[in-house]
Amino acid sequence: MTLSIPELPLVYLSDEELALINLLRADMLRDRWALLLRDAYFNGEQLVRDLGISIPPQLKGLHTVIGWPRVGVESLEERLDLEAFRWADGSDSRELDEIAEANDLLDESSLAHLDSLVYGREYLAVGSGDCGTDDCPPLISVESPLDMTLMWDARLRMGTAALRECAADSYIESGPEERMIVLYLPDQTVTALPSPSGGWEVVDRDIHNLGVVPVVRMANRQRTADRVGRSEITPEVMSITDAACRRLMGMEVAAEFFGAPQRYILGASESAFQDAEGNAKSAWETYIGRVLALERDEDGQVPTVGQFAAHDPTAMTRIIDLYARIMSSQFGLPPHMLGYTTDNPASADAIRSTEAKLVKRSERRIRRYGAAWQQAMRLALWVRDGEPPEKTRRIETVWRNPATPTVAAQADATVKLVQAGILPADSDVTLEMAGLTEGQRQRVRADRRRSGAAATGGGLMARLAALNDQQPSQLPTVAEVSGGNGGL
């Protein structure tokens, strides 16, 4: 919905805020080219550099695409399924569920994970709700690094300022070409629009006084000297992708040149290449016509016709298979996921063995991304309540098992743990290890409560029915009927 700004006095940014905005915008624009390059490889839109050797000028416009970067990134992202938020102490987590549902975080999380793997980082911005009521849930939005950046303090391991630049069509009616900026500071969040007289006009100041910047960075492949994060589409991945694309393009060129077998004719007269009027025929007409029916020469000799060996693409396909194996080692994927197959199919145990590296990479991402989601949820509770949650109450993120074991294997392992007395049969941990989703576990808990209530109520009604057959002198007291609680 488009909102109109009421008539207010012009409020401009301070000199310190302007300097900070210019610094953050320069940082964001400096990395944009590298981010767009990774995005092009993920989308299959990269321009493969022509070496100028084997590709003729007529085929320079041929665009060959190989989707290995997308396969590698999505194979890792598909194992990162965020299912729920909960309190580590086991208390009621309905307030966490309400915030997650209001912001559609379980679906938005897949977008955040994918962008973090492609770009190397993603941002979670937290702010006050816009519904106009006091009980409005806080907002948690997923922001792309193409539009947002964060100034990081390595010593404190926290952000000191953040900037987001996006379209302003939700604030003004002049159209989406207008831009707006949102400056996130430890004490406030400032929203500004371009002023007609130059500079920026402040349209909103959200004074939250949190003492921290309400922005969380979800970084991928961090190092101590590089907390910003790195993309899964590394220079090695881009190089192998370009090489494989050039081989595919070479196969296309070979198909054009050697699709029809090349023939040669020895001792043919000039008339073999002319029509009835003596005009020279085209190469294609000659190839499919007269070369199949040649006349004897003046000496009565029949021309010799032969054919060159056709082009064999096996060598190029073997090179592409080599590139597929190299790419599988870069992504930690089984080679068959990239199209490389052998005559002897791998067994189930062999496939699980080749997926071990991918599973471990997924577990590492779950730990890193889980910490970011927990921090964002704590900030949301802080914004809602006006005070930080107790440090003793830790938030946990619930993820699906990235190893994707079979249902039978999960159930068998869980049964053995219960039989050994390691896990209680009615524990929520038992349900989680059995492979039930968060929604299924909630329904099981509800069914247990209903079953327990029915069993308790049924036992009490049986005891009351037995009292009707007793003499008045034999009737117990109310406390005895209720089990000592003083009432039914």
C-alpha positions as CSV (number, residue, x, y, z in Angstrom):
1,M,0.0,0.0,0.0
2,T,1.3,3.5,-0.9
3,L,1.5,5.9,2.0
4,S,1.6,9.7,1.7
5,I,3.9,11.7,4.0
6,P,2.1,14.4,6.0
7,E,3.3,18.0,5.9
8,L,6.2,18.2,8.3
9,P,9.1,20.6,8.7
10,L,12.2,19.5,6.8
11,V,14.5,17.6,9.0
12,Y,18.0,16.8,7.7
13,L,20.7,14.4,8.8
14,S,23.5,15.6,11.0
15,D,27.0,15.9,9.6
16,E,28.1,12.8,11.5
17,E,25.2,10.8,10.0
18,L,25.9,12.1,6.5
19,A,29.6,11.1,6.8
20,L,28.6,7.6,8.1
21,I,26.1,7.2,5.2
22,N,28.7,8.1,2.6
23,L,31.2,5.6,4.1
24,L,28.7,2.8,4.2
25,R,27.4,3.5,0.7
26,A,31.0,3.4,-0.6
27,D,31.5,0.0,1.1
28,M,28.3,-1.3,-0.4
29,L,29.0,-0.2,-3.9
30,R,32.6,-1.4,-3.8
31,D,31.5,-5.0,-3.4
32,R,28.5,-4.9,-5.7
33,W,30.3,-5.9,-8.9
34,A,31.7,-9.1,-7.2
35,L,28.3,-9.9,-5.8
36,L,26.6,-9.5,-9.2
37,L,29.3,-11.7,-10.8
38,R,28.4,-14.6,-8.4
39,D,24.8,-14.0,-9.1
40,A,25.4,-14.3,-12.8
41,Y,27.2,-17.6,-12.4
42,F,24.3,-18.9,-10.1
43,N,21.7,-17.9,-12.7
44,G,23.7,-19.2,-15.7
45,E,24.0,-15.6,-17.1
46,Q,27.8,-15.3,-17.1
47,L,29.7,-14.4,-20.3
48,V,32.3,-17.1,-21.0
49,R,35.6,-15.5,-22.1
50,D,36.4,-16.6,-25.7
51,L,40.1,-17.5,-26.2
52,G,39.8,-16.5,-29.9
53,I,41.2,-19.8,-31.1
54,S,38.6,-22.4,-31.9
55,I,35.4,-20.4,-32.1
56,P,34.6,-18.9,-35.6
57,P,33.3,-15.3,-35.7
58,Q,29.9,-16.6,-36.9
59,L,29.4,-18.5,-33.6
60,K,30.6,-15.9,-31.2
61,G,27.0,-15.1,-30.2
62,L,26.4,-18.7,-29.1
63,H,25.7,-18.7,-25.4
64,T,26.5,-22.0,-23.7
65,V,25.3,-22.6,-20.1
66,I,26.3,-25.3,-17.6
67,G,24.4,-25.1,-14.3
68,W,27.0,-26.6,-11.9
69,P,27.2,-23.5,-9.6
70,R,23.4,-23.6,-9.0
71,V,23.5,-27.4,-8.4
72,G,26.3,-27.1,-5.9
73,V,24.8,-24.2,-4.0
74,E,21.2,-25.5,-3.9
75,S,22.4,-29.0,-2.9
76,L,23.8,-27.5,0.3
77,E,20.9,-25.1,0.9
78,E,18.3,-27.9,0.5
79,R,19.7,-29.5,3.6
80,L,19.3,-26.4,5.8
81,D,15.6,-26.6,6.9
82,L,14.8,-24.4,9.8
83,E,11.7,-25.9,11.6
84,A,11.0,-23.9,14.8
85,F,12.3,-21.7,17.6
86,R,12.1,-22.8,21.2
87,W,13.4,-22.0,24.7
88,A,16.3,-24.2,25.8
89,D,14.8,-24.7,29.3
90,G,11.7,-26.3,27.8
91,S,9.3,-23.5,28.7
92,D,6.4,-22.5,26.6
93,S,7.6,-21.1,23.3
94,R,4.4,-19.7,21.9
95,E,5.7,-16.2,21.9
96,L,8.6,-17.3,19.7
97,D,6.2,-19.1,17.4
98,E,4.1,-15.9,17.1
99,I,7.0,-13.8,16.0
100,A,8.2,-16.4,13.6
101,E,4.7,-16.8,12.0
102,A,4.1,-13.1,11.9
103,N,7.3,-12.7,9.8
104,D,7.0,-16.0,7.9
105,L,10.5,-16.8,9.0
106,L,10.3,-20.6,8.3
107,D,9.8,-19.8,4.6
108,E,12.0,-16.7,4.5
109,S,14.9,-18.6,6.1
110,S,15.5,-20.6,2.9
111,L,15.9,-17.3,1.0
112,A,18.3,-16.0,3.6
113,H,20.4,-19.2,3.5
114,L,20.5,-19.3,-0.3
115,D,21.6,-15.6,-0.6
116,S,24.2,-16.2,2.1
117,L,25.7,-19.1,0.2
118,V,25.6,-17.2,-3.2
119,Y,26.8,-13.8,-2.0
120,G,28.8,-14.9,1.1
121,R,26.5,-13.0,3.5
122,E,22.9,-12.0,4.2
123,Y,21.4,-9.6,6.7
124,L,18.5,-9.9,9.2
125,A,17.1,-6.5,10.1
126,V,14.9,-6.1,13.2
127,G,12.5,-3.2,13.8
128,S,9.2,-2.2,15.3
129,G,5.9,-3.4,13.8
130,D,3.9,-1.1,11.6
131,C,0.3,-2.3,12.4
132,G,-0.3,0.8,14.7
133,T,-1.2,-1.1,17.8
134,D,0.8,-1.8,21.0
135,D,0.7,-5.5,20.6
136,C,2.0,-5.5,17.1
137,P,4.8,-8.1,16.6
138,P,8.3,-6.9,15.8
139,L,9.5,-7.1,12.2
140,I,12.3,-9.3,11.1
141,S,13.2,-8.8,7.4
142,V,15.7,-10.6,5.3
143,E,17.9,-8.2,3.3
144,S,20.2,-8.8,0.4
145,P,23.9,-7.6,0.5
146,L,23.2,-5.9,-2.8
147,D,21.1,-3.3,-0.8
148,M,22.6,-3.5,2.6
149,T,25.9,-3.3,4.4
150,L,27.1,-3.5,8.1
151,M,30.0,-1.8,9.8
152,W,31.6,-4.5,12.0
153,D,33.7,-4.1,15.2
154,A,36.0,-7.2,15.3
155,R,37.0,-6.7,18.9
156,L,33.4,-6.5,20.2
157,R,32.1,-8.9,17.6
158,M,29.1,-6.8,16.9
159,G,27.9,-4.2,14.4
160,T,28.3,-0.5,15.0
161,A,26.2,0.8,12.1
162,A,24.3,-0.5,9.1
163,L,22.8,1.1,6.0
164,R,20.1,-0.1,3.6
165,E,19.2,1.5,0.3
166,C,16.1,0.5,-1.5
167,A,13.1,1.7,-3.6
168,A,10.9,4.2,-1.8
169,D,7.6,3.3,-3.4
170,S,6.1,2.3,0.0
171,Y,6.7,5.8,1.3
172,I,5.9,8.2,-1.5
173,E,3.6,8.2,-4.5
174,S,6.1,9.4,-7.1
175,G,7.1,5.9,-8.2
176,P,9.6,3.1,-7.5
177,E,12.5,5.0,-9.2
178,E,12.8,7.1,-6.0
179,R,15.4,5.8,-3.5
180,M,15.4,5.8,0.2
181,I,18.0,4.9,2.8
182,V,17.6,3.4,6.3
183,L,20.4,4.0,8.7
184,Y,20.6,1.6,11.7
185,L,22.3,3.0,14.8
186,P,22.7,1.6,18.3
187,D,20.1,4.1,19.6
188,Q,17.8,4.7,16.7
189,T,16.8,3.8,13.1
190,V,16.6,6.7,10.7
191,T,14.7,6.6,7.4
192,A,15.4,9.3,4.9
193,L,14.4,10.3,1.4
194,P,16.2,12.4,-1.2
195,S,15.4,16.1,-0.8
196,P,14.4,18.2,-3.8
197,S,17.0,20.7,-2.7
198,G,19.7,18.1,-2.4
199,G,20.8,15.9,0.5
200,W,18.4,13.7,2.5
201,E,15.2,14.5,4.3
202,V,14.4,12.5,7.4
203,V,10.9,11.1,7.4
204,D,11.1,8.8,10.4
205,R,13.3,8.3,13.5
206,D,12.6,5.2,15.5
207,I,14.2,5.8,18.9
208,H,14.6,2.4,20.4
209,N,17.7,2.9,22.7
210,L,18.7,-0.7,22.4
211,G,22.4,0.1,22.7
212,V,23.1,-2.3,19.8
213,V,22.5,-2.1,16.0
214,P,19.3,-4.2,15.3
215,V,21.0,-5.9,12.3
216,V,22.5,-9.4,12.3
217,R,24.9,-10.6,9.6
218,M,24.5,-14.2,8.4
219,A,28.0,-14.8,7.1
220,N,29.3,-17.8,5.1
221,R,32.8,-19.2,5.2
222,Q,34.1,-16.7,7.7
223,R,37.8,-16.5,8.7
224,T,39.5,-14.5,11.5
225,A,40.8,-12.0,9.0
226,D,37.5,-11.9,7.0
227,R,34.3,-11.7,9.1
228,V,32.3,-10.5,6.1
229,G,32.1,-14.0,4.6
230,R,32.8,-15.6,1.2
231,S,30.6,-17.1,-1.5
232,E,30.4,-20.8,-2.2
233,I,30.9,-19.8,-5.8
234,T,34.7,-19.5,-5.4
235,P,37.2,-18.5,-8.2
236,E,37.9,-22.2,-8.6
237,V,34.3,-22.9,-9.3
238,M,34.0,-20.1,-11.8
239,S,37.2,-21.2,-13.6
240,I,36.0,-24.8,-14.0
241,T,32.5,-23.6,-15.1
242,D,34.1,-21.5,-17.8
243,A,36.3,-24.3,-19.0
244,A,33.3,-26.7,-19.1
245,C,31.3,-24.1,-21.0
246,R,34.1,-23.7,-23.6
247,R,34.2,-27.5,-24.1
248,L,30.4,-27.6,-24.6
249,M,30.8,-24.7,-27.1
250,G,33.5,-26.6,-28.9
251,M,31.2,-29.6,-29.2
252,E,28.6,-27.3,-30.7
253,V,31.1,-26.0,-33.2
254,A,32.3,-29.5,-34.1
255,A,28.6,-30.5,-34.7
256,E,28.2,-27.6,-37.1
257,F,31.4,-28.4,-39.0
258,F,31.5,-32.1,-38.9
259,G,27.8,-33.0,-38.6
260,A,27.9,-34.1,-42.2
261,P,30.9,-36.3,-43.2
262,Q,33.4,-34.5,-45.4
263,R,34.1,-36.1,-48.8
264,Y,36.7,-35.7,-51.5
265,I,36.7,-36.4,-55.2
266,L,39.7,-37.2,-57.3
267,G,39.7,-37.0,-61.1
268,A,36.3,-35.3,-61.5
269,S,35.6,-33.0,-64.4
270,E,34.4,-29.4,-64.0
271,S,30.9,-30.3,-65.3
272,A,30.3,-32.3,-62.2
273,F,29.9,-29.1,-60.3
274,Q,27.7,-27.2,-62.8
275,D,24.0,-27.3,-63.6
276,A,22.4,-27.8,-67.0
277,E,23.1,-24.2,-68.1
278,G,26.8,-24.4,-67.1
279,N,26.4,-22.3,-63.9
280,A,28.3,-23.4,-60.8
281,K,26.2,-25.1,-58.3
282,S,26.2,-24.3,-54.6
283,A,28.3,-26.4,-52.3
284,W,25.3,-28.0,-50.6
285,E,23.6,-28.8,-54.0
286,T,26.9,-30.4,-55.1
287,Y,27.2,-32.4,-51.9
288,I,23.8,-33.9,-52.0
289,G,23.3,-34.1,-55.7
290,R,25.9,-34.6,-58.5
291,V,28.6,-36.0,-56.3
292,L,26.4,-39.1,-56.0
293,A,26.3,-39.6,-59.8
294,L,29.6,-38.7,-61.6
295,E,30.5,-39.2,-65.2
296,R,33.6,-40.8,-66.6
297,D,36.4,-38.4,-67.7
298,E,37.8,-38.1,-71.2
299,D,40.0,-41.2,-70.7
300,G,37.0,-43.2,-69.5
301,Q,38.2,-43.3,-65.9
302,V,35.7,-43.1,-63.1
303,P,36.5,-40.3,-60.5
304,T,37.6,-41.6,-57.1
305,V,35.3,-40.6,-54.3
306,G,36.2,-40.9,-50.6
307,Q,35.2,-39.7,-47.2
308,F,37.1,-38.4,-44.2
309,A,36.6,-39.8,-40.8
310,A,33.8,-38.1,-38.9
311,H,34.6,-36.1,-35.8
312,D,34.5,-38.2,-32.6
313,P,33.2,-36.1,-29.5
314,T,34.4,-38.8,-27.0
315,A,37.5,-36.8,-26.2
316,M,35.5,-33.7,-25.3
317,T,33.0,-35.7,-23.2
318,R,35.8,-37.2,-21.3
319,I,37.2,-33.8,-20.5
320,I,33.8,-32.6,-19.3
321,D,33.6,-35.7,-17.1
322,L,37.0,-34.7,-15.7
323,Y,35.7,-31.2,-15.0
324,A,32.6,-32.7,-13.3
325,R,34.8,-34.7,-10.9
326,I,36.9,-31.6,-10.1
327,M,33.7,-29.6,-9.5
328,S,32.3,-32.3,-7.2
329,S,35.4,-32.1,-5.0
330,Q,35.0,-28.3,-4.8
331,F,31.4,-28.5,-3.6
332,G,31.8,-31.7,-1.7
333,L,29.1,-33.4,-3.8
334,P,28.8,-37.0,-5.1
335,P,29.9,-36.9,-8.7
336,H,26.5,-38.3,-9.9
337,M,24.8,-35.1,-8.8
338,L,26.8,-33.2,-11.5
339,G,26.0,-35.7,-14.2
340,Y,29.1,-37.9,-14.0
341,T,28.2,-41.6,-14.1
342,T,30.0,-44.9,-14.5
343,D,29.0,-48.2,-16.0
344,N,28.8,-49.7,-12.5
345,P,26.2,-47.8,-10.4
346,A,27.3,-47.0,-6.9
347,S,25.7,-48.9,-4.0
348,A,23.6,-47.2,-1.3
349,D,26.5,-47.3,1.2
350,A,28.9,-45.8,-1.3
351,I,26.5,-43.0,-2.1
352,R,26.1,-42.2,1.7
353,S,29.9,-42.3,2.0
354,T,30.4,-39.7,-0.8
355,E,27.7,-37.5,0.9
356,A,29.7,-37.4,4.2
357,K,31.5,-34.1,3.3
358,L,28.2,-32.5,2.2
359,V,26.5,-33.5,5.5
360,K,29.4,-32.1,7.5
361,R,29.3,-28.8,5.6
362,S,25.6,-28.6,6.3
363,E,26.1,-29.1,10.0
364,R,28.7,-26.3,10.1
365,R,26.2,-24.0,8.3
366,I,23.5,-24.9,10.7
367,R,25.6,-23.9,13.7
368,R,26.6,-20.6,12.1
369,Y,23.2,-19.7,10.8
370,G,21.4,-20.9,13.9
371,A,23.4,-18.4,16.0
372,A,22.3,-15.6,13.6
373,W,18.7,-16.6,13.9
374,Q,18.9,-16.8,17.7
375,Q,20.4,-13.4,17.9
376,A,17.7,-11.9,15.6
377,M,15.0,-13.5,17.7
378,R,16.5,-12.0,20.9
379,L,16.6,-8.6,19.3
380,A,12.9,-9.0,18.3
381,L,11.9,-9.8,21.9
382,W,14.0,-6.8,23.0
383,V,12.2,-4.5,20.6
384,R,8.8,-5.9,21.7
385,D,9.3,-5.8,25.4
386,G,11.6,-2.8,25.7
387,E,14.2,-4.7,27.7
388,P,16.6,-7.6,26.8
389,P,15.5,-11.2,27.5
390,E,17.2,-12.8,30.5
391,K,20.6,-14.2,29.6
392,T,19.9,-17.4,31.5
393,R,17.1,-18.1,29.0
394,R,18.7,-19.4,25.8
395,I,16.9,-19.6,22.5
396,E,17.4,-22.7,20.3
397,T,16.7,-23.2,16.7
398,V,15.3,-26.5,15.5
399,W,16.6,-27.9,12.3
400,R,15.8,-31.0,10.2
401,N,18.6,-33.6,10.1
402,P,20.9,-32.7,7.2
403,A,22.0,-36.3,6.8
404,T,18.5,-37.2,5.5
405,P,18.4,-40.7,7.0
406,T,15.7,-43.1,6.1
407,V,12.6,-43.3,8.4
408,A,13.4,-46.9,9.2
409,A,17.0,-46.1,10.3
410,Q,15.8,-43.2,12.5
411,A,13.1,-45.3,14.1
412,D,15.4,-48.2,14.7
413,A,18.1,-46.0,16.4
414,T,15.5,-44.3,18.6
415,V,14.0,-47.6,19.7
416,K,17.4,-49.0,20.7
417,L,18.1,-45.8,22.8
418,V,14.7,-46.1,24.6
419,Q,15.2,-49.9,25.2
420,A,18.7,-49.2,26.6
421,G,17.2,-46.6,29.1
422,I,19.1,-43.7,27.6
423,L,16.0,-41.9,26.5
424,P,12.5,-41.9,28.1
425,A,9.8,-43.0,25.8
426,D,7.6,-40.0,26.5
427,S,10.4,-37.4,26.0
428,D,10.2,-34.8,23.3
429,V,13.9,-35.6,22.4
430,T,12.7,-39.1,21.5
431,L,10.2,-37.7,19.0
432,E,12.8,-35.4,17.5
433,M,15.3,-38.3,17.1
434,A,12.6,-40.4,15.5
435,G,12.4,-37.9,12.7
436,L,9.1,-36.2,13.4
437,T,8.8,-32.6,12.3
438,E,8.0,-29.8,14.8
439,G,4.3,-29.8,13.7
440,Q,4.1,-33.5,14.2
441,R,5.7,-33.3,17.6
442,Q,3.2,-30.6,18.7
443,R,0.3,-32.9,17.6
444,V,1.8,-35.8,19.5
445,R,2.1,-33.7,22.7
446,A,-1.5,-32.6,22.3
447,D,-2.6,-36.2,21.9
448,R,-0.7,-37.2,25.0
449,R,-2.3,-34.4,27.0
450,R,-5.8,-35.5,25.8
451,S,-5.0,-39.1,26.5
452,G,-3.7,-38.3,30.0
453,A,-6.8,-36.2,30.8
454,A,-9.1,-38.9,29.6
455,A,-7.3,-41.6,31.6
456,T,-7.5,-39.4,34.8
457,G,-11.1,-38.5,34.2
458,G,-12.1,-42.1,33.5
459,G,-10.4,-43.3,36.7
460,L,-12.1,-40.7,38.8
461,M,-15.6,-41.4,37.4
462,A,-15.1,-45.2,38.1
463,R,-14.3,-44.4,41.7
464,L,-17.3,-42.1,42.0
465,A,-19.5,-44.9,40.6
466,A,-18.2,-47.3,43.1
467,L,-19.2,-45.0,45.9
468,N,-22.9,-45.3,45.0
469,D,-22.8,-48.9,46.1
470,Q,-21.4,-48.2,49.5
471,Q,-23.3,-47.5,52.8
472,P,-23.4,-43.8,54.0
473,S,-21.2,-44.8,56.9
474,Q,-18.6,-46.2,54.6
475,L,-18.4,-43.1,52.4
476,P,-14.9,-41.5,52.4
477,T,-14.3,-37.8,52.9
478,V,-13.9,-35.4,50.0
479,A,-10.1,-35.3,50.5
480,E,-9.9,-39.1,50.2
481,V,-11.9,-39.0,46.9
482,S,-9.8,-36.3,45.4
483,G,-6.5,-38.0,46.5
484,G,-5.8,-35.5,49.3
485,N,-6.1,-32.3,47.2
486,G,-9.2,-31.1,49.0
487,G,-11.5,-31.2,46.0
488,L,-12.5,-33.0,42.8
